[in-house]
Amino acid sequence: DVENVSDIYIKDRREAILSVIKNKGSASIKDISTLIRNVSEKTIQRELLSLIEAGMVLKKGERRWSTYSIV
């Protein structure tokens, strides 16, 4: 099933994003995109939004000055 494969990718991406934020304490989308290859900043932004909605990540600041930290 194709859906399962993309679910695995999404899960891995979110795990990778979370581990970058954990390691750095807080991180910008730029920080994350330089550490996670082959994922666009747009995709990282979408993943961060869903992590925020899930209550796992906090956003501070506006637009390109935004940083993200673990709740």
mmCIF file of the N, C-alpha and C atoms, coordinates in Angstrom:
data_MODEL
# 
_entry.id   MODEL 
# 
loop_
_atom_site.group_PDB 
_atom_site.id 
_atom_site.type_symbol 
_atom_site.label_atom_id 
_atom_site.label_alt_id 
_atom_site.label_comp_id 
_atom_site.label_asym_id 
_atom_site.label_entity_id 
_atom_site.label_seq_id 
_atom_site.pdbx_PDB_ins_code 
_atom_site.Cartn_x 
_atom_site.Cartn_y 
_atom_site.Cartn_z 
_atom_site.occupancy 
_atom_site.B_iso_or_equiv 
_atom_site.pdbx_formal_charge 
_atom_site.auth_seq_id 
_atom_site.auth_comp_id 
_atom_site.auth_asym_id 
_atom_site.auth_atom_id 
_atom_site.pdbx_PDB_model_num 
ATOM 1   N N  . ASP A 1 1  ? 0.845  -1.196 0.000  1.00 0.00 ? 1  ASP A N  1 
ATOM 2   C CA . ASP A 1 1  ? 0.000  0.000  0.000  1.00 0.00 ? 1  ASP A CA 1 
ATOM 3   C C  . ASP A 1 1  ? 0.890  1.261  0.000  1.00 0.00 ? 1  ASP A C  1 
ATOM 4   N N  . VAL A 1 2  ? 0.645  2.108  -0.960 1.00 0.00 ? 2  VAL A N  1 
ATOM 5   C CA . VAL A 1 2  ? 1.468  3.320  -1.139 1.00 0.00 ? 2  VAL A CA 1 
ATOM 6   C C  . VAL A 1 2  ? 1.350  4.257  0.061  1.00 0.00 ? 2  VAL A C  1 
ATOM 7   N N  . GLU A 1 3  ? 0.154  4.383  0.614  1.00 0.00 ? 3  GLU A N  1 
ATOM 8   C CA . GLU A 1 3  ? -0.056 5.291  1.750  1.00 0.00 ? 3  GLU A CA 1 
ATOM 9   C C  . GLU A 1 3  ? 0.866  4.963  2.928  1.00 0.00 ? 3  GLU A C  1 
ATOM 10  N N  . ASN A 1 4  ? 1.025  3.701  3.199  1.00 0.00 ? 4  ASN A N  1 
ATOM 11  C CA . ASN A 1 4  ? 1.879  3.289  4.317  1.00 0.00 ? 4  ASN A CA 1 
ATOM 12  C C  . ASN A 1 4  ? 3.308  3.772  4.144  1.00 0.00 ? 4  ASN A C  1 
ATOM 13  N N  . VAL A 1 5  ? 3.813  3.716  2.924  1.00 0.00 ? 5  VAL A N  1 
ATOM 14  C CA . VAL A 1 5  ? 5.170  4.168  2.650  1.00 0.00 ? 5  VAL A CA 1 
ATOM 15  C C  . VAL A 1 5  ? 5.301  5.657  2.958  1.00 0.00 ? 5  VAL A C  1 
ATOM 16  N N  . SER A 1 6  ? 4.351  6.470  2.484  1.00 0.00 ? 6  SER A N  1 
ATOM 17  C CA . SER A 1 6  ? 4.442  7.907  2.752  1.00 0.00 ? 6  SER A CA 1 
ATOM 18  C C  . SER A 1 6  ? 4.253  8.204  4.240  1.00 0.00 ? 6  SER A C  1 
ATOM 19  N N  . ASP A 1 7  ? 3.441  7.408  4.917  1.00 0.00 ? 7  ASP A N  1 
ATOM 20  C CA . ASP A 1 7  ? 3.290  7.571  6.369  1.00 0.00 ? 7  ASP A CA 1 
ATOM 21  C C  . ASP A 1 7  ? 4.627  7.354  7.076  1.00 0.00 ? 7  ASP A C  1 
ATOM 22  N N  . ILE A 1 8  ? 5.388  6.358  6.615  1.00 0.00 ? 8  ILE A N  1 
ATOM 23  C CA . ILE A 1 8  ? 6.685  6.076  7.213  1.00 0.00 ? 8  ILE A CA 1 
ATOM 24  C C  . ILE A 1 8  ? 7.627  7.256  6.986  1.00 0.00 ? 8  ILE A C  1 
ATOM 25  N N  . TYR A 1 9  ? 7.638  7.797  5.750  1.00 0.00 ? 9  TYR A N  1 
ATOM 26  C CA . TYR A 1 9  ? 8.475  8.956  5.457  1.00 0.00 ? 9  TYR A CA 1 
ATOM 27  C C  . TYR A 1 9  ? 8.122  10.131 6.352  1.00 0.00 ? 9  TYR A C  1 
ATOM 28  N N  . ILE A 1 10 ? 6.826  10.394 6.486  1.00 0.00 ? 10 ILE A N  1 
ATOM 29  C CA . ILE A 1 10 ? 6.376  11.511 7.320  1.00 0.00 ? 10 ILE A CA 1 
ATOM 30  C C  . ILE A 1 10 ? 6.823  11.298 8.761  1.00 0.00 ? 10 ILE A C  1 
ATOM 31  N N  . LYS A 1 11 ? 6.650  10.087 9.272  1.00 0.00 ? 11 LYS A N  1 
ATOM 32  C CA . LYS A 1 11 ? 7.041  9.783  10.643 1.00 0.00 ? 11 LYS A CA 1 
ATOM 33  C C  . LYS A 1 11 ? 8.544  10.019 10.820 1.00 0.00 ? 11 LYS A C  1 
ATOM 34  N N  . ASP A 1 12 ? 9.350  9.512  9.872  1.00 0.00 ? 12 ASP A N  1 
ATOM 35  C CA . ASP A 1 12 ? 10.798 9.702  9.934  1.00 0.00 ? 12 ASP A CA 1 
ATOM 36  C C  . ASP A 1 12 ? 11.172 11.174 9.870  1.00 0.00 ? 12 ASP A C  1 
ATOM 37  N N  . ARG A 1 13 ? 10.502 11.914 8.986  1.00 0.00 ? 13 ARG A N  1 
ATOM 38  C CA . ARG A 1 13 ? 10.764 13.349 8.858  1.00 0.00 ? 13 ARG A CA 1 
ATOM 39  C C  . ARG A 1 13 ? 10.481 14.063 10.159 1.00 0.00 ? 13 ARG A C  1 
ATOM 40  N N  . ARG A 1 14 ? 9.335  13.753 10.753 1.00 0.00 ? 14 ARG A N  1 
ATOM 41  C CA . ARG A 1 14 ? 8.975  14.401 12.023 1.00 0.00 ? 14 ARG A CA 1 
ATOM 42  C C  . ARG A 1 14 ? 9.961  14.040 13.113 1.00 0.00 ? 14 ARG A C  1 
ATOM 43  N N  . GLU A 1 15 ? 10.354 12.770 13.170 1.00 0.00 ? 15 GLU A N  1 
ATOM 44  C CA . GLU A 1 15 ? 11.357 12.338 14.154 1.00 0.00 ? 15 GLU A CA 1 
ATOM 45  C C  . GLU A 1 15 ? 12.654 13.106 13.954 1.00 0.00 ? 15 GLU A C  1 
ATOM 46  N N  . ALA A 1 16 ? 13.075 13.249 12.698 1.00 0.00 ? 16 ALA A N  1 
ATOM 47  C CA . ALA A 1 16 ? 14.312 13.955 12.379 1.00 0.00 ? 16 ALA A CA 1 
ATOM 48  C C  . ALA A 1 16 ? 14.211 15.421 12.802 1.00 0.00 ? 16 ALA A C  1 
ATOM 49  N N  . ILE A 1 17 ? 13.090 16.048 12.489 1.00 0.00 ? 17 ILE A N  1 
ATOM 50  C CA . ILE A 1 17 ? 12.877 17.454 12.867 1.00 0.00 ? 17 ILE A CA 1 
ATOM 51  C C  . ILE A 1 17 ? 12.915 17.594 14.386 1.00 0.00 ? 17 ILE A C  1 
ATOM 52  N N  . LEU A 1 18 ? 12.202 16.713 15.077 1.00 0.00 ? 18 LEU A N  1 
ATOM 53  C CA . LEU A 1 18 ? 12.185 16.766 16.541 1.00 0.00 ? 18 LEU A CA 1 
ATOM 54  C C  . LEU A 1 18 ? 13.575 16.576 17.126 1.00 0.00 ? 18 LEU A C  1 
ATOM 55  N N  . SER A 1 19 ? 14.365 15.679 16.539 1.00 0.00 ? 19 SER A N  1 
ATOM 56  C CA . SER A 1 19 ? 15.688 15.440 17.120 1.00 0.00 ? 19 SER A CA 1 
ATOM 57  C C  . SER A 1 19 ? 16.615 16.632 16.878 1.00 0.00 ? 19 SER A C  1 
ATOM 58  N N  . VAL A 1 20 ? 16.479 17.307 15.734 1.00 0.00 ? 20 VAL A N  1 
ATOM 59  C CA . VAL A 1 20 ? 17.268 18.527 15.496 1.00 0.00 ? 20 VAL A CA 1 
ATOM 60  C C  . VAL A 1 20 ? 16.928 19.573 16.555 1.00 0.00 ? 20 VAL A C  1 
ATOM 61  N N  . ILE A 1 21 ? 15.625 19.781 16.784 1.00 0.00 ? 21 ILE A N  1 
ATOM 62  C CA . ILE A 1 21 ? 15.193 20.788 17.768 1.00 0.00 ? 21 ILE A CA 1 
ATOM 63  C C  . ILE A 1 21 ? 15.681 20.402 19.163 1.00 0.00 ? 21 ILE A C  1 
ATOM 64  N N  . LYS A 1 22 ? 15.551 19.118 19.520 1.00 0.00 ? 22 LYS A N  1 
ATOM 65  C CA . LYS A 1 22 ? 16.018 18.656 20.828 1.00 0.00 ? 22 LYS A CA 1 
ATOM 66  C C  . LYS A 1 22 ? 17.505 18.915 21.001 1.00 0.00 ? 22 LYS A C  1 
ATOM 67  N N  . ASN A 1 23 ? 18.289 18.577 19.978 1.00 0.00 ? 23 ASN A N  1 
ATOM 68  C CA . ASN A 1 23 ? 19.740 18.730 20.062 1.00 0.00 ? 23 ASN A CA 1 
ATOM 69  C C  . ASN A 1 23 ? 20.168 20.183 20.171 1.00 0.00 ? 23 ASN A C  1 
ATOM 70  N N  . LYS A 1 24 ? 19.484 21.071 19.459 1.00 0.00 ? 24 LYS A N  1 
ATOM 71  C CA . LYS A 1 24 ? 19.870 22.475 19.451 1.00 0.00 ? 24 LYS A CA 1 
ATOM 72  C C  . LYS A 1 24 ? 19.196 23.292 20.559 1.00 0.00 ? 24 LYS A C  1 
ATOM 73  N N  . GLY A 1 25 ? 18.159 22.727 21.167 1.00 0.00 ? 25 GLY A N  1 
ATOM 74  C CA . GLY A 1 25 ? 17.396 23.477 22.164 1.00 0.00 ? 25 GLY A CA 1 
ATOM 75  C C  . GLY A 1 25 ? 16.272 24.255 21.512 1.00 0.00 ? 25 GLY A C  1 
ATOM 76  N N  . SER A 1 26 ? 16.606 25.013 20.468 1.00 0.00 ? 26 SER A N  1 
ATOM 77  C CA . SER A 1 26 ? 15.586 25.599 19.603 1.00 0.00 ? 26 SER A CA 1 
ATOM 78  C C  . SER A 1 26 ? 16.215 25.786 18.228 1.00 0.00 ? 26 SER A C  1 
ATOM 79  N N  . ALA A 1 27 ? 15.382 25.791 17.195 1.00 0.00 ? 27 ALA A N  1 
ATOM 80  C CA . ALA A 1 27 ? 15.914 25.821 15.840 1.00 0.00 ? 27 ALA A CA 1 
ATOM 81  C C  . ALA A 1 27 ? 14.980 26.568 14.905 1.00 0.00 ? 27 ALA A C  1 
ATOM 82  N N  . SER A 1 28 ? 15.569 27.183 13.892 1.00 0.00 ? 28 SER A N  1 
ATOM 83  C CA . SER A 1 28 ? 14.776 27.816 12.840 1.00 0.00 ? 28 SER A CA 1 
ATOM 84  C C  . SER A 1 28 ? 14.577 26.813 11.708 1.00 0.00 ? 28 SER A C  1 
ATOM 85  N N  . ILE A 1 29 ? 13.705 27.147 10.774 1.00 0.00 ? 29 ILE A N  1 
ATOM 86  C CA . ILE A 1 29 ? 13.500 26.279 9.615  1.00 0.00 ? 29 ILE A CA 1 
ATOM 87  C C  . ILE A 1 29 ? 14.816 26.138 8.846  1.00 0.00 ? 29 ILE A C  1 
ATOM 88  N N  . LYS A 1 30 ? 15.570 27.230 8.732  1.00 0.00 ? 30 LYS A N  1 
ATOM 89  C CA . LYS A 1 30 ? 16.890 27.186 8.072  1.00 0.00 ? 30 LYS A CA 1 
ATOM 90  C C  . LYS A 1 30 ? 17.813 26.174 8.751  1.00 0.00 ? 30 LYS A C  1 
ATOM 91  N N  . ASP A 1 31 ? 17.887 26.250 10.084 1.00 0.00 ? 31 ASP A N  1 
ATOM 92  C CA . ASP A 1 31 ? 18.720 25.295 10.848 1.00 0.00 ? 31 ASP A CA 1 
ATOM 93  C C  . ASP A 1 31 ? 18.332 23.861 10.494 1.00 0.00 ? 31 ASP A C  1 
ATOM 94  N N  . ILE A 1 32 ? 17.026 23.621 10.510 1.00 0.00 ? 32 ILE A N  1 
ATOM 95  C CA . ILE A 1 32 ? 16.526 22.265 10.285 1.00 0.00 ? 32 ILE A CA 1 
ATOM 96  C C  . ILE A 1 32 ? 16.819 21.823 8.850  1.00 0.00 ? 32 ILE A C  1 
ATOM 97  N N  . SER A 1 33 ? 16.592 22.721 7.888  1.00 0.00 ? 33 SER A N  1 
ATOM 98  C CA . SER A 1 33 ? 16.761 22.317 6.484  1.00 0.00 ? 33 SER A CA 1 
ATOM 99  C C  . SER A 1 33 ? 18.226 22.082 6.119  1.00 0.00 ? 33 SER A C  1 
ATOM 100 N N  . THR A 1 34 ? 19.162 22.719 6.828  1.00 0.00 ? 34 THR A N  1 
ATOM 101 C CA . THR A 1 34 ? 20.573 22.445 6.533  1.00 0.00 ? 34 THR A CA 1 
ATOM 102 C C  . THR A 1 34 ? 20.986 21.091 7.102  1.00 0.00 ? 34 THR A C  1 
ATOM 103 N N  . LEU A 1 35 ? 20.286 20.623 8.131  1.00 0.00 ? 35 LEU A N  1 
ATOM 104 C CA . LEU A 1 35 ? 20.623 19.345 8.745  1.00 0.00 ? 35 LEU A CA 1 
ATOM 105 C C  . LEU A 1 35 ? 19.840 18.172 8.168  1.00 0.00 ? 35 LEU A C  1 
ATOM 106 N N  . ILE A 1 36 ? 18.643 18.442 7.658  1.00 0.00 ? 36 ILE A N  1 
ATOM 107 C CA . ILE A 1 36 ? 17.843 17.379 7.063  1.00 0.00 ? 36 ILE A CA 1 
ATOM 108 C C  . ILE A 1 36 ? 17.858 17.581 5.554  1.00 0.00 ? 36 ILE A C  1 
ATOM 109 N N  . ARG A 1 37 ? 18.614 16.732 4.873  1.00 0.00 ? 37 ARG A N  1 
ATOM 110 C CA . ARG A 1 37 ? 18.760 16.838 3.417  1.00 0.00 ? 37 ARG A CA 1 
ATOM 111 C C  . ARG A 1 37 ? 17.516 16.322 2.697  1.00 0.00 ? 37 ARG A C  1 
ATOM 112 N N  . ASN A 1 38 ? 17.367 16.753 1.461  1.00 0.00 ? 38 ASN A N  1 
ATOM 113 C CA . ASN A 1 38 ? 16.297 16.266 0.564  1.00 0.00 ? 38 ASN A CA 1 
ATOM 114 C C  . ASN A 1 38 ? 14.890 16.580 1.047  1.00 0.00 ? 38 ASN A C  1 
ATOM 115 N N  . VAL A 1 39 ? 14.755 17.564 1.926  1.00 0.00 ? 39 VAL A N  1 
ATOM 116 C CA . VAL A 1 39 ? 13.423 17.997 2.350  1.00 0.00 ? 39 VAL A CA 1 
ATOM 117 C C  . VAL A 1 39 ? 13.387 19.514 2.182  1.00 0.00 ? 39 VAL A C  1 
ATOM 118 N N  . SER A 1 40 ? 12.381 20.011 1.453  1.00 0.00 ? 40 SER A N  1 
ATOM 119 C CA . SER A 1 40 ? 12.306 21.447 1.206  1.00 0.00 ? 40 SER A CA 1 
ATOM 120 C C  . SER A 1 40 ? 11.901 22.194 2.473  1.00 0.00 ? 40 SER A C  1 
ATOM 121 N N  . GLU A 1 41 ? 12.216 23.492 2.513  1.00 0.00 ? 41 GLU A N  1 
ATOM 122 C CA . GLU A 1 41 ? 11.821 24.306 3.663  1.00 0.00 ? 41 GLU A CA 1 
ATOM 123 C C  . GLU A 1 41 ? 10.305 24.349 3.796  1.00 0.00 ? 41 GLU A C  1 
ATOM 124 N N  . LYS A 1 42 ? 9.602  24.352 2.656  1.00 0.00 ? 42 LYS A N  1 
ATOM 125 C CA . LYS A 1 42 ? 8.132  24.325 2.677  1.00 0.00 ? 42 LYS A CA 1 
ATOM 126 C C  . LYS A 1 42 ? 7.620  23.083 3.395  1.00 0.00 ? 42 LYS A C  1 
ATOM 127 N N  . THR A 1 43 ? 8.213  21.943 3.077  1.00 0.00 ? 43 THR A N  1 
ATOM 128 C CA . THR A 1 43 ? 7.804  20.686 3.704  1.00 0.00 ? 43 THR A CA 1 
ATOM 129 C C  . THR A 1 43 ? 8.106  20.712 5.199  1.00 0.00 ? 43 THR A C  1 
ATOM 130 N N  . ILE A 1 44 ? 9.275  21.218 5.551  1.00 0.00 ? 44 ILE A N  1 
ATOM 131 C CA . ILE A 1 44 ? 9.635  21.334 6.965  1.00 0.00 ? 44 ILE A CA 1 
ATOM 132 C C  . ILE A 1 44 ? 8.632  22.230 7.680  1.00 0.00 ? 44 ILE A C  1 
ATOM 133 N N  . GLN A 1 45 ? 8.270  23.331 7.032  1.00 0.00 ? 45 GLN A N  1 
ATOM 134 C CA . GLN A 1 45 ? 7.289  24.251 7.604  1.00 0.00 ? 45 GLN A CA 1 
ATOM 135 C C  . GLN A 1 45 ? 5.953  23.543 7.860  1.00 0.00 ? 45 GLN A C  1 
ATOM 136 N N  . ARG A 1 46 ? 5.499  22.754 6.876  1.00 0.00 ? 46 ARG A N  1 
ATOM 137 C CA . ARG A 1 46 ? 4.241  22.005 7.054  1.00 0.00 ? 46 ARG A CA 1 
ATOM 138 C C  . ARG A 1 46 ? 4.346  21.011 8.194  1.00 0.00 ? 46 ARG A C  1 
ATOM 139 N N  . GLU A 1 47 ? 5.469  20.296 8.267  1.00 0.00 ? 47 GLU A N  1 
ATOM 140 C CA . GLU A 1 47 ? 5.660  19.322 9.347  1.00 0.00 ? 47 GLU A CA 1 
ATOM 141 C C  . GLU A 1 47 ? 5.662  20.031 10.700 1.00 0.00 ? 47 GLU A C  1 
ATOM 142 N N  . LEU A 1 48 ? 6.338  21.184 10.775 1.00 0.00 ? 48 LEU A N  1 
ATOM 143 C CA . LEU A 1 48 ? 6.369  21.938 12.028 1.00 0.00 ? 48 LEU A CA 1 
ATOM 144 C C  . LEU A 1 48 ? 4.966  22.370 12.434 1.00 0.00 ? 48 LEU A C  1 
ATOM 145 N N  . LEU A 1 49 ? 4.156  22.820 11.471 1.00 0.00 ? 49 LEU A N  1 
ATOM 146 C CA . LEU A 1 49 ? 2.785  23.212 11.781 1.00 0.00 ? 49 LEU A CA 1 
ATOM 147 C C  . LEU A 1 49 ? 2.008  22.053 12.383 1.00 0.00 ? 49 LEU A C  1 
ATOM 148 N N  . SER A 1 50 ? 2.159  20.862 11.818 1.00 0.00 ? 50 SER A N  1 
ATOM 149 C CA . SER A 1 50 ? 1.416  19.742 12.385 1.00 0.00 ? 50 SER A CA 1 
ATOM 150 C C  . SER A 1 50 ? 1.973  19.322 13.737 1.00 0.00 ? 50 SER A C  1 
ATOM 151 N N  . LEU A 1 51 ? 3.281  19.498 13.953 1.00 0.00 ? 51 LEU A N  1 
ATOM 152 C CA . LEU A 1 51 ? 3.857  19.213 15.274 1.00 0.00 ? 51 LEU A CA 1 
ATOM 153 C C  . LEU A 1 51 ? 3.376  20.231 16.309 1.00 0.00 ? 51 LEU A C  1 
ATOM 154 N N  . ILE A 1 52 ? 3.185  21.476 15.877 1.00 0.00 ? 52 ILE A N  1 
ATOM 155 C CA . ILE A 1 52 ? 2.642  22.508 16.766 1.00 0.00 ? 52 ILE A CA 1 
ATOM 156 C C  . ILE A 1 52 ? 1.196  22.159 17.132 1.00 0.00 ? 52 ILE A C  1 
ATOM 157 N N  . GLU A 1 53 ? 0.412  21.790 16.104 1.00 0.00 ? 53 GLU A N  1 
ATOM 158 C CA . GLU A 1 53 ? -0.987 21.407 16.347 1.00 0.00 ? 53 GLU A CA 1 
ATOM 159 C C  . GLU A 1 53 ? -1.092 20.209 17.265 1.00 0.00 ? 53 GLU A C  1 
ATOM 160 N N  . ALA A 1 54 ? -0.115 19.314 17.171 1.00 0.00 ? 54 ALA A N  1 
ATOM 161 C CA . ALA A 1 54 ? -0.112 18.114 18.020 1.00 0.00 ? 54 ALA A CA 1 
ATOM 162 C C  . ALA A 1 54 ? 0.370  18.436 19.437 1.00 0.00 ? 54 ALA A C  1 
ATOM 163 N N  . GLY A 1 55 ? 0.793  19.694 19.651 1.00 0.00 ? 55 GLY A N  1 
ATOM 164 C CA . GLY A 1 55 ? 1.234  20.110 20.979 1.00 0.00 ? 55 GLY A CA 1 
ATOM 165 C C  . GLY A 1 55 ? 2.643  19.632 21.334 1.00 0.00 ? 55 GLY A C  1 
ATOM 166 N N  . MET A 1 56 ? 3.438  19.308 20.325 1.00 0.00 ? 56 MET A N  1 
ATOM 167 C CA . MET A 1 56 ? 4.783  18.789 20.582 1.00 0.00 ? 56 MET A CA 1 
ATOM 168 C C  . MET A 1 56 ? 5.861  19.853 20.447 1.00 0.00 ? 56 MET A C  1 
ATOM 169 N N  . VAL A 1 57 ? 5.550  20.903 19.675 1.00 0.00 ? 57 VAL A N  1 
ATOM 170 C CA . VAL A 1 57 ? 6.538  21.940 19.389 1.00 0.00 ? 57 VAL A CA 1 
ATOM 171 C C  . VAL A 1 57 ? 5.929  23.314 19.653 1.00 0.00 ? 57 VAL A C  1 
ATOM 172 N N  . LEU A 1 58 ? 6.746  24.221 20.164 1.00 0.00 ? 58 LEU A N  1 
ATOM 173 C CA . LEU A 1 58 ? 6.343  25.607 20.388 1.00 0.00 ? 58 LEU A CA 1 
ATOM 174 C C  . LEU A 1 58 ? 7.019  26.508 19.376 1.00 0.00 ? 58 LEU A C  1 
ATOM 175 N N  . LYS A 1 59 ? 6.269  27.497 18.859 1.00 0.00 ? 59 LYS A N  1 
ATOM 176 C CA . LYS A 1 59 ? 6.845  28.456 17.934 1.00 0.00 ? 59 LYS A CA 1 
ATOM 177 C C  . LYS A 1 59 ? 7.012  29.794 18.647 1.00 0.00 ? 59 LYS A C  1 
ATOM 178 N N  . LYS A 1 60 ? 8.199  30.401 18.486 1.00 0.00 ? 60 LYS A N  1 
ATOM 179 C CA . LYS A 1 60 ? 8.440  31.739 19.016 1.00 0.00 ? 60 LYS A CA 1 
ATOM 180 C C  . LYS A 1 60 ? 8.840  32.652 17.866 1.00 0.00 ? 60 LYS A C  1 
ATOM 181 N N  . GLY A 1 61 ? 8.362  33.884 17.895 1.00 0.00 ? 61 GLY A N  1 
ATOM 182 C CA . GLY A 1 61 ? 8.765  34.838 16.872 1.00 0.00 ? 61 GLY A CA 1 
ATOM 183 C C  . GLY A 1 61 ? 7.914  34.763 15.621 1.00 0.00 ? 61 GLY A C  1 
ATOM 184 N N  . GLU A 1 62 ? 8.176  35.686 14.707 1.00 0.00 ? 62 GLU A N  1 
ATOM 185 C CA . GLU A 1 62 ? 7.373  35.782 13.497 1.00 0.00 ? 62 GLU A CA 1 
ATOM 186 C C  . GLU A 1 62 ? 8.205  35.547 12.245 1.00 0.00 ? 62 GLU A C  1 
ATOM 187 N N  . ARG A 1 63 ? 7.560  34.995 11.236 1.00 0.00 ? 63 ARG A N  1 
ATOM 188 C CA . ARG A 1 63 ? 8.129  34.801 9.910  1.00 0.00 ? 63 ARG A CA 1 
ATOM 189 C C  . ARG A 1 63 ? 9.532  34.213 9.932  1.00 0.00 ? 63 ARG A C  1 
ATOM 190 N N  . ARG A 1 64 ? 10.515 34.881 9.282  1.00 0.00 ? 64 ARG A N  1 
ATOM 191 C CA . ARG A 1 64 ? 11.829 34.227 9.207  1.00 0.00 ? 64 ARG A CA 1 
ATOM 192 C C  . ARG A 1 64 ? 12.591 34.256 10.513 1.00 0.00 ? 64 ARG A C  1 
ATOM 193 N N  . TRP A 1 65 ? 12.079 34.974 11.495 1.00 0.00 ? 65 TRP A N  1 
ATOM 194 C CA . TRP A 1 65 ? 12.733 34.996 12.803 1.00 0.00 ? 65 TRP A CA 1 
ATOM 195 C C  . TRP A 1 65 ? 12.150 33.951 13.747 1.00 0.00 ? 65 TRP A C  1 
ATOM 196 N N  . SER A 1 66 ? 11.239 33.161 13.235 1.00 0.00 ? 66 SER A N  1 
ATOM 197 C CA . SER A 1 66 ? 10.606 32.124 14.047 1.00 0.00 ? 66 SER A CA 1 
ATOM 198 C C  . SER A 1 66 ? 11.626 31.076 14.472 1.00 0.00 ? 66 SER A C  1 
ATOM 199 N N  . THR A 1 67 ? 11.524 30.673 15.740 1.00 0.00 ? 67 THR A N  1 
ATOM 200 C CA . THR A 1 67 ? 12.292 29.520 16.186 1.00 0.00 ? 67 THR A CA 1 
ATOM 201 C C  . THR A 1 67 ? 11.321 28.532 16.823 1.00 0.00 ? 67 THR A C  1 
ATOM 202 N N  . TYR A 1 68 ? 11.717 27.292 16.829 1.00 0.00 ? 68 TYR A N  1 
ATOM 203 C CA . TYR A 1 68 ? 10.855 26.215 17.303 1.00 0.00 ? 68 TYR A CA 1 
ATOM 204 C C  . TYR A 1 68 ? 11.573 25.475 18.412 1.00 0.00 ? 68 TYR A C  1 
ATOM 205 N N  . SER A 1 69 ? 10.813 25.145 19.455 1.00 0.00 ? 69 SER A N  1 
ATOM 206 C CA . SER A 1 69 ? 11.396 24.390 20.562 1.00 0.00 ? 69 SER A CA 1 
ATOM 207 C C  . SER A 1 69 ? 10.412 23.302 20.990 1.00 0.00 ? 69 SER A C  1 
ATOM 208 N N  . ILE A 1 70 ? 10.932 22.338 21.750 1.00 0.00 ? 70 ILE A N  1 
ATOM 209 C CA . ILE A 1 70 ? 10.106 21.230 22.227 1.00 0.00 ? 70 ILE A CA 1 
ATOM 210 C C  . ILE A 1 70 ? 9.275  21.721 23.406 1.00 0.00 ? 70 ILE A C  1 
ATOM 211 N N  . VAL A 1 71 ? 8.004  21.315 23.410 1.00 0.00 ? 71 VAL A N  1 
ATOM 212 C CA . VAL A 1 71 ? 7.092  21.710 24.494 1.00 0.00 ? 71 VAL A CA 1 
ATOM 213 C C  . VAL A 1 71 ? 7.531  21.067 25.807 1.00 0.00 ? 71 VAL A C  1 
# 
